[in-house]
Amino acid sequence: MNKTLHSIYVALFFIISIVVTILLAVDGYQYYRLPVELRVFSPQHAYLKSSGLIGHGLGIIGTLMMILGVAIYMIRKRVRSLVNFGYLKYWLELHIFLCTLGPILVLYHTSFKFGGIVAVSFWSMVAVVISGVVGRFIYVQIPKTIQGQELSVNDLNEMSGDLAYMLSKKYSTFNVDDKIIAQIETLSAGNNYSEKSAGINILIVIKEYIKMKIKLGKLKRRLSASGVKGKHLKEIANIIKSKIVLNRRIGMLRSMQRLFKYWHVVHLPFAITMFVIMLIHVAVTITFGYRWIF
């Protein structure tokens, strides 16, 4: 999958999630805004209630999406024979899509009213989604090959050396001023992240992301003034950004690996709780004779 196709792949997931959410909100707005005791008098009640044609269907589809999203990612990640069956990052993106849209559909299935044991499942689901967003951020901070294998510090240092060599070639080609080179080296240094806790590193990332944007903009203007133009300026800027990101990840590697382990301790119990109660809910529903279209 090339870069353009991958962008379409991710954009399609985003668009589908947004469009489905908006359509459901617009269609059911008049119903969902009613007090629970008055909904029974609404003409939409027959199909938007939890056991209605649409409401029930949303619950089934949302549940299946979450089960599928978890299953396919876990299988792809753990079964060695599937290691070359598509890059892991693409399967992770599919997992995120299914496990984001699925809970949205389940939320509409509840018609925004839930209580008892189902409430535990719902709030566990909310916790899973929120922790999933946090986990995604932590995950991308840990450098990996495109197949999803974690890189060692030696691998990362070698990559950093390659980027430094590419920059030095660009410097010599365009006779970049030594002062600009020094500024680039200072900007791309990753020492700010080493030997700090993960929480502090995350705050540093947010703070320095803004600084990087400003300083990189100034560097591009100085490079442009020194004679570097067009695609060459863009190439150098991309190499500098890659070096900044890579050095940051080298500095944060150990703390992020630790944080990712702790994240599993939080994420997994919520996910198990959600699925166990969800299965109990489904079993009770079937036992009491609630059916959908089959």
C-alpha positions, -999 to 999 in steps of 0.1 A, spaced: 0 0 0 16 32 -11 14 65 8 -15 79 -13 -35 47 -9 -28 46 28 -40 82 32 -72 72 14 -75 41 36 -73 61 69 -94 90 56 -122 66 46 -123 53 82 -125 88 95 -152 99 71 -174 68 76 -172 73 114 -181 110 112 -209 105 86 -225 76 105 -224 95 138 -240 127 122 -267 108 104 -278 89 135 -277 121 155 -298 140 130 -323 112 124 -329 106 161 -324 140 176 -361 147 183 -364 113 200 -332 113 220 -339 147 234 -372 136 249 -374 126 286 -374 88 290 -411 87 301 -423 106 271 -404 86 244 -431 60 243 -454 85 227 -429 94 199 -436 79 164 -398 70 164 -400 49 195 -409 17 177 -377 16 158 -352 37 178 -358 21 213 -332 -4 224 -353 -34 212 -366 -16 181 -356 -24 145 -329 2 142 -319 4 179 -315 -33 183 -297 -35 150 -272 -8 160 -264 -28 192 -258 -60 173 -237 -43 146 -217 -23 171 -210 -54 193 -199 -74 163 -176 -46 151 -159 -44 185 -155 -82 187 -141 -83 151 -118 -53 158 -102 -70 188 -101 -104 173 -84 -96 140 -58 -74 156 -49 -99 183 -47 -128 157 -26 -108 133 -3 -97 162 2 -131 178 0 -157 150 35 -159 135 24 -174 102 5 -141 95 35 -119 101 37 -110 64 0 -107 59 -2 -69 57 17 -45 79 7 -44 115 1 -7 115 -27 -11 89 -44 -38 111 -40 -14 141 -58 13 121 -86 -11 112 -88 -21 149 -91 15 160 -118 22 134 -139 -8 144 -134 -2 181 -143 35 177 -174 32 155 -186 1 173 -190 19 207 -207 48 190 -233 24 175 -238 8 209 -243 42 225 -272 49 201 -285 13 208 -289 23 245 -308 54 233 -287 73 258 -303 55 288 -286 28 307 -286 14 343 -278 -16 364 -251 -40 353 -253 -27 317 -241 7 330 -209 -11 342 -203 -24 307 -210 10 291 -186 29 313 -160 1 309 -165 6 271 -159 44 276 -128 37 296 -116 13 269 -121 39 242 -103 67 262 -75 44 272 -72 32 236 -66 68 224 -39 72 251 -24 38 241 -23 48 205 -2 79 214 22 58 235 24 31 208 35 56 181 62 69 204 79 35 204 98 31 171 90 1 150 97 -14 116 68 -12 91 60 -48 100 54 -37 136 86 -51 152 102 -28 179 136 -13 170 165 -15 193 185 15 205 214 5 181 189 4 152 177 39 161 212 53 165 221 39 130 190 55 115 199 88 132 234 85 118 220 80 83 198 111 86 228 131 98 248 119 68 219 129 44 218 163 60 256 168 57 254 160 20 227 187 17 249 211 36 278 206 13 257 208 -18 242 241 -9 270 256 12 248 259 43 261 284 68 277 269 99 254 289 122 223 274 106 239 239 109 244 245 146 208 256 150 196 225 132 217 203 155 204 220 186 168 217 174 171 180 166 189 170 199 170 145 220 187 150 254 156 167 269 138 134 271 164 111 286 162 99 322 128 115 327 95 99 336 69 91 309 45 117 322 71 145 321 82 134 287 47 137 273 44 172 286 78 180 271 66 166 237 35 189 237 56 219 247 84 213 223 61 204 194 50 241 194 85 253 197 97 230 169 70 244 145 82 280 152 119 273 150 116 251 119 97 278 102 125 303 110 152 278 98 133 273 65 133 310 59 170 312 67 178 283 44 157 299 17 176 332 21 209 313 18 199 299 -16 180 266 -8 148 267 -27 118 246 -39 119 208 -35 154 209 -20 142 231 9 113 207 14 137 177 14 160 193 40 130 203 62 116 167 60 150 153 70 152 177 100 117 168 111 126 131 108 157 136 128 139 155 155 112 128 159 138 100 158 160 116 185 130 123 206 119 87 204 154 75 213 154 97 244 119 85 254 123 48 244 127 32 279 101 54 296 75 48 268 82 10 269 75 10 306 44 32 303 31 9 275 33 -21 299 15 -2 326 -11 8 300 -19 -28 293 -26 -33 330 -53 -6 328 -67 -13 293 -71 -50 295 -93 -53 327 -117 -27 313 -119 -45 280 -125 -79 297 -152 -64 320 -169 -48 290 -171 -80 270 -181 -103 299 -211 -80 308 -219 -76 272 -221 -113 267 -243 -116 298 -265 -89 284 -268 -107 251 -276 -140 268 -303 -124 289 -318 -107 259 -320 -139 239 -334 -158 269 -362 -133 273 -371 -138 237 -359 -105 221 -351 -110 185 -340 -88 157 -347 -97 120 -340 -133 125 
